[in-house]
Amino acid sequence: MVPSHWRLCSVVSTHSMMTMMTMRTHHTGLAAIAVLKMVKGVLLLLLGLGLLKLVHAEIATLFFLLIEALHLNADSRFIHGLGLKVDAL
């Protein structure tokens, strides 16, 4: 017959192995989330720097170039008013 404390050690050992596997999966998931957050942060930083560069450029000129590239009617009352607002920035 097997002593009862040996059976208890077997149960504890199995439980700790399952806990370690769960923790390893948990750490992998957290690492994946951290990497995604870092990539998102870098992309937003680059986007912000790009927008800051646009602020220093002549925005109205870029706006009207965009209007021409999209083949929109620059003589439209709405586009013309929007262009005036952009130029006021």
C-alpha angles and dihedrals in degrees: 000000000000117000114248094238090060091056089049090052089051092053092047091047092051091046093050091049090052090047091051091050091050091048091049090052089046092052091048091052092048091049091052091050091048092052092049091049091050092050090048091050093050092048092050090048091052090047091051092049090049091051090048088054089052091052090060092047122077100277098189091057091050090047093054091045087055091049090053092046091053090047093235122158105261090192091063114119091232096048092044092051091047089050090053091051092049090048090053090060 
